[in-house]
Amino acid sequence: MVREELQEVVLKGMAIKTETVIWTAGVRAHKFYGSIPGIETDKRGRVSVDDFLRVKGDDRLFIIGDGAGTMYSGMAQTAIHDGKAAAENIIRSINGVALKIYRPKQPYYALPVGQRWAAAIVGALHIYGYAGWILRRVADMRYFLTILPLIKAIRVFQEGKSICEVCDMCAPDPPPE
C-alpha cells in the first residue's frame, strides 16, 4: 500500500492543518473509500477491517460506523459502539498495550409506525403497538440524557420530542380548537 502523509484537510475552501482526521458523516459508506489505492472494500463499499477495526493492511487507520465492514454497520448505535471500541484501542496503541478484539453489538430497533404505535425489536423479542411506542419513548429519553443536562432532557421529553423525523402519520394530533 502506498502511504501518503496528510498535513491538512480542506472543507469548503477552509484548510485545517492536522495530524489526525476523524470523519463522521453519512448513512452509508462513501464511494471515496473505494477510490483509495490499497484499501479493500466489500460489495456495499464498506472498508474491510481487521479484528480491531483497523483498515486491513494498515494498522494506523481505524474505520468505524457506516464505512466499516462490520456486522451491524449502518446503525447509529453501531457507530457509537464502534467509536468507543476504536477510541479504547487508539489509547491502548499509544500506551503500548495490546489491543482488544472488537465485538459487534446487535443494535435495538424501535421504529415508529403511527401515533402511539411502534415496532420494537430487542434481540429475539418483537414488541408491537403501544408497548413498542413506549419502548421507543424510553430510547428517546435515554438518548436525550446523553446529550442534554437532566432537567433539559426531561423538559424536551415531556414536550413529546423524538429522535426521529416526524411525518404526518406519526405526528401527534393537533390540539382541538
N, C-alpha and C positions, 0 to 999 in steps of 0.2 A: 504494500500500500504506500502510495506517495503521501507524505505528510507535509502540509504547509502550515506555517505558523500564522495565525491571525493576530493582528495588532489592533484592529478596530472593526466595529460593526457599523454599517450605515443604514439608518432607517429614515425614510422620507427626507433625505438630504442632510440629516444630522449625524455626524460621526461621533461614535462612542468608543474611546480608547479603552481596551480591556484585555486581560489575560484569561478571563473566564466568561463564558457565554452560557446563560441558562435561558432556553427558549420555551415559552409556554403560550400555545395558541392552537386553535382549531378543534375539529371534531373527527378528524381522520388524518392519516399520515399524509404529509405534504409531499408532492411529487419531487420536491427538492432532494429528498433523501436518495431517490433512485438516480439522480444525476451526479452523485458524488462517486468518483472512481474508487473502487476497492471496497465499497460498502455494499453488503449483501442485503437484499430486501425480499420479502415474500410476495405472493401474488396480489396482496392488498396494498403493497408499497411500504409496509412496516419494516423497520430495520431489524435484522436478525441480531439477537443479543445472547450473551453467554449467561451462565448461572448467577451472575452478579449484576445484571442489567447493563453490562458494558457492550459496546459495539463489538461484534465478533471480529477478532483480528486487530483490535486497537484497545488496549487496556487503559487508555487515558480518557476515553469518551463513554459517558453513560447516556442511555436513551430511556425515557420514561413516557408514560401516558400513551396518547394516540399513535405516536411514532414508533413505539416499541412493539416488537412481535411477541407479545405475551398473551396468555390465555384470555384475559378479560379486557384487553385493550379496547379503548373507545368509550369507557365509562369514567365519569369524574371521580368516583370513589377509587377506581383503579389508579388513576393518575396521582391521587393523593397518597395512596398506599405505596406506589412506585417511588414517588418523591421522597417519602420517609426512608424507604429502603436504600435508595441511591445516596441520600444525604448521609446516612449512617456509614455506608461503605466508603464514601469520599473521605469522611473523617477518619475512618479506620485506615484507609490508604495513606493519608497524610501522616498518621501516627505510627505507621509501620506495623499495624496489627492485621492479622488475617481477615479477609473479607467474609461476610456472612452470605450464605446462599439465599437468593431471592425465593420466596414462597408466595405464589399468587394467592390472592384472597378473593373469593367469589363475592361480587357486589350484591346488595339487596336492590330490588326494583319496587317502586311504588308509582304506578302510572295512573294519573287522574284521567277518568273517562267521562265524568259528568259531575254536576254539582253534588257534592257529598257522596261521591261514588268513585272508587279506585280499585285497581287490581294490584295487589302486593304479592311479591314473590320473595320469600326469605328461605333460601336453601330449597328444600323439598316441599316447604309449606306454601300453599297458594291461598290467598285470602282475597275475597271479592266483596264489593258493595260498600256499605257504610263502615264496616270494620277495616277494610282496606284503606278507606279515606282517612280514618283515624290514624292508622299507621303512617300514612303519607304526611299528615299534620305533625306527628311525632318526629318524623325525619326532617321536616321543615324547621321545627323548633331546635332540634339538635344542631342543624346547620347554622341557624341564627346565633346560637350560643358560641359557635366557633369564630364568628366574625364581628359580633357586637357585644357590648357590655350587657350584663344580665338584665338590668331594668329596660334598656332599649330593646333587647331581644324579646322580652315579654310583651312590651308595647306593640312591636311590629307583629308578633304572633297574634295578639288579641285583635289587631286590626284586620286579621284574615289574610295577611300577606302570605305568599307562597314562593318557593324557589323555582317554580316552573312558570313558563309563559301561560297567561290566562287567555283562553279563547272564549268565544261566546258560549260554548257548551259548558265549560267549567266555571265560568264567572258566576258569582252569586247573583241571585235575583235582585233587581233594584228595589230600594225601599218603596212601599206604597205611597202614592201621592195624597 
